[in-house]
Amino acid sequence: MSWHQEPLIGFDLETTGTDIETDRIVTAAVVTVDPAERLPEARTWLLDPGVTISEEATAIHGISTEHARLHGEPAASAIEEITSAVSEVLNSGTPLVVMNARYDLSLLDRECRRHGIEPLVERLRGGISPIIDPLVLDKYVDRYRKGKRNLRALCEHYGVQLDDAHNAVADAVAAARTARRMGEKHSAIRGLAPVDLHDLQVRTAAEQAASLQRYLRRTSNPEATVEPAWPVVPHGR
C-alpha cells in the first residue's frame, strides 16, 4: 500500500514572526489524518512565548500577547512536549507532513536550543525522516505551473478544504490532505517508500534553492544566497 493510502501526521506551528533564529512558537499542532478523512485526532499547544507577539503576527493567527500570557503554557515545558510528540511520530516511521518544513522544523530546533532541550535531530535513530513537504513536492511534480504555492493556493489547486487558515490544527490537516491528493495524482511520487520520498525532497529542495539563487543573482542581487538544507537548517549556519 502506498504512503498516500496510509495515515499521515500533520504538523504546524504558528509563531511570532518569520525568522527561525529569533522568533518563537505561539501555537502548535500534531494531527493524525486518516485516509477516510474522519475527524482528525489532534494534540495542540498554546505557549507563552516569553516575548511580545507583534500586531502583524496577531493579525495572522489571532493570538495576542495578553492571551498567550494568560492562557499559554510556559514555553520550555511545551517545547519539550512538542518535540517529544514529533520524535515519537518519526521514530515510528510514520510520515510527518509539514508545509514549508524548513521553517517549522528549524524554528523548533532553535527553540529547543534556546531552552536547553534536546533537539529533535539528536532524538531520532535515523535522522529527521520521513518528512513530506507539500511545498517542495508541488514544485517538483508541477515545476512550471504559474501562481502562488502557499498552503491556501495548494489547497485550491488540489481540491482540499481550508476553512480556518493560520489555525495550527486546520493548517496541519490541510497540509496532510494536500499531500495525500498529490500522491493520488502524481505517479512520480506515488510509489515511493516514505524514506525514498524524503531523500527525493532533500535533493529537490537543494536544486530549487540553487535555481532561485541563480535567478536572484541574475536579476536583483549578485550576492544573494538561498539556503539549500532541508528539512532543517543546521544550527549555526
C-alpha positions in Angstrom: 0.0 0.0 0.0 1.4 3.4 -1.0 2.2 6.1 1.6 -0.8 8.2 0.5 -3.2 5.4 1.4 -1.9 5.2 5.0 -2.5 7.6 8.0 -0.4 10.7 7.8 0.6 13.0 10.7 0.3 16.7 10.0 2.4 19.2 12.0 2.1 23.0 12.1 3.4 25.9 14.1 2.1 29.5 14.4 4.8 31.9 15.6 5.8 35.4 16.5 7.4 36.0 13.1 9.3 34.5 10.2 12.9 34.4 11.4 14.0 30.9 12.5 16.8 32.3 14.7 14.9 34.8 16.7 11.1 34.1 16.6 9.2 31.9 18.9 6.4 29.4 18.9 2.9 30.5 19.8 0.7 27.5 18.9 1.5 24.0 17.7 -0.5 21.0 16.5 0.3 17.4 15.8 -2.7 15.8 14.0 -3.4 12.3 12.8 -5.2 12.4 9.4 -6.5 9.0 8.2 -7.4 8.2 4.5 -11.1 8.1 5.2 -10.9 11.8 6.4 -12.7 11.1 9.6 -12.5 13.7 12.3 -8.7 14.1 12.9 -7.1 13.3 16.2 -5.1 16.4 17.4 -2.7 17.3 20.1 -2.4 21.1 20.5 -0.4 23.6 22.5 -0.7 27.3 23.3 2.5 28.8 24.5 3.5 31.9 26.4 6.5 32.6 24.1 8.1 34.9 26.6 8.2 37.8 24.2 5.8 40.3 22.7 3.7 39.0 19.8 3.7 41.6 17.2 0.5 43.1 15.9 1.3 41.7 12.4 1.6 38.2 13.8 -1.5 38.5 15.9 -3.4 39.7 12.7 -2.4 36.4 11.0 -3.1 33.8 13.7 -5.3 35.7 16.1 -3.2 35.2 19.3 -2.3 38.3 21.2 0.5 38.7 23.7 -2.1 39.2 26.5 -4.0 36.0 25.6 -0.8 33.9 25.4 0.5 35.2 28.7 -2.9 34.5 30.4 -3.6 31.1 28.9 -0.4 29.8 27.4 1.8 27.0 28.8 5.4 28.0 29.8 7.5 27.8 26.6 10.1 25.3 27.8 7.7 22.6 29.0 5.5 23.0 25.9 8.5 22.8 23.6 9.7 19.6 25.3 6.2 18.1 24.8 6.0 19.2 21.1 9.5 17.8 20.4 8.7 14.5 22.1 5.5 14.2 20.1 7.2 14.8 16.8 10.1 12.5 17.8 7.6 9.7 18.6 6.0 10.0 15.2 9.2 9.9 13.2 10.7 7.1 15.3 7.6 5.1 14.4 8.3 5.6 10.7 5.0 7.4 10.0 5.4 10.3 7.6 5.2 13.7 9.1 3.6 16.2 6.8 4.9 19.8 7.3 4.2 22.6 4.9 7.5 24.5 4.4 9.2 22.1 6.7 12.5 24.0 6.5 10.8 26.9 8.5 8.8 25.0 11.1 11.4 22.3 11.9 14.3 24.8 12.0 12.4 27.1 14.3 11.5 24.1 16.6 15.2 23.2 16.6 16.2 26.8 17.7 13.5 26.8 20.4 15.0 23.6 21.8 18.4 25.0 21.9 17.2 28.3 23.4 15.6 26.4 26.4 18.3 23.8 26.9 16.1 21.0 25.5 17.5 18.1 23.5 16.8 19.0 19.8 14.8 16.7 17.6 17.8 15.8 15.4 19.5 14.3 18.5 16.5 12.2 19.5 16.0 10.3 16.3 17.6 7.0 15.3 17.5 7.6 11.6 17.7 11.4 11.3 14.7 13.7 10.8 12.9 11.5 8.4 10.4 10.8 6.8 9.1 14.3 6.2 6.6 15.1 3.4 6.6 18.8 2.5 3.8 19.8 0.0 5.7 22.9 -0.9 8.8 21.1 -2.1 6.8 18.3 -3.7 4.5 20.6 -5.6 7.4 22.4 -7.2 8.9 19.0 -8.1 5.8 17.5 -9.7 4.4 20.7 -11.3 7.5 22.8 -11.8 6.2 25.2 -14.4 2.7 26.0 -13.0 2.3 29.7 -12.5 0.9 31.4 -9.4 1.3 31.2 -5.7 2.3 28.0 -3.9 1.3 28.8 -0.3 -0.9 26.4 1.6 -4.1 28.2 0.6 -3.1 28.1 -3.1 -2.2 24.4 -2.9 -5.5 23.6 -1.2 -7.3 25.3 -4.0 -5.3 23.6 -6.7 -5.7 20.1 -5.2 -9.3 20.5 -4.1 -8.7 20.5 -0.3 -10.9 22.5 2.0 -9.2 25.0 4.3 -11.7 26.9 6.4 -9.5 28.4 9.1 -6.1 29.3 7.7 -3.3 30.0 10.2 -5.0 27.9 12.8 -2.4 25.2 13.6 -4.8 22.3 13.5 -6.5 23.5 10.3 -3.2 24.0 8.6 -1.8 20.7 9.7 -4.9 18.8 8.5 -4.9 20.7 5.2 -1.2 20.0 4.6 -1.7 16.3 5.2 -4.7 16.1 2.9 -3.0 18.1 0.2 0.0 15.7 0.4 -2.4 12.8 0.0 -4.1 14.4 -3.1 -0.6 14.9 -4.6 0.2 11.2 -4.1 -3.1 10.2 -5.7 -2.5 12.5 -8.7 1.2 12.2 -9.4 2.7 8.8 -10.3 6.3 10.3 -9.9 5.9 10.3 -6.1 3.0 7.8 -5.5 5.0 4.6 -5.5 8.0 5.7 -3.5 8.6 4.4 0.0 8.5 7.2 2.6 12.3 7.2 3.2 12.9 7.4 -0.6 10.3 10.2 -0.9 12.2 12.0 1.9 15.5 11.6 0.1 14.0 12.9 -3.1 12.9 16.1 -1.3 16.4 16.6 0.1 17.8 16.7 -3.4 14.9 18.6 -4.8 15.0 21.3 -2.2 18.7 21.8 -2.8 18.1 22.1 -6.6 15.2 24.5 -6.0 17.3 26.7 -3.8 20.2 26.7 -6.3 17.8 27.7 -9.1 16.3 30.6 -7.0 19.8 31.7 -6.1 20.8 31.9 -9.7 17.7 33.8 -10.6 18.2 36.4 -7.8 21.9 36.9 -8.6 21.0 37.4 -12.2 18.0 39.8 -11.7 18.4 41.7 -8.4 21.2 40.8 -6.0 24.6 39.5 -7.3 25.4 38.3 -3.8 22.1 36.6 -2.9 22.3 33.3 -1.1 19.4 30.8 -0.7 19.6 28.1 2.0 19.7 24.6 0.4 19.4 22.5 3.5 16.1 20.7 4.1 14.2 19.8 6.3 16.2 21.6 9.0 18.7 24.4 8.5 21.8 23.3 10.6 22.3 25.3 13.8 25.0 27.9 13.5 24.9 28.2 9.7 
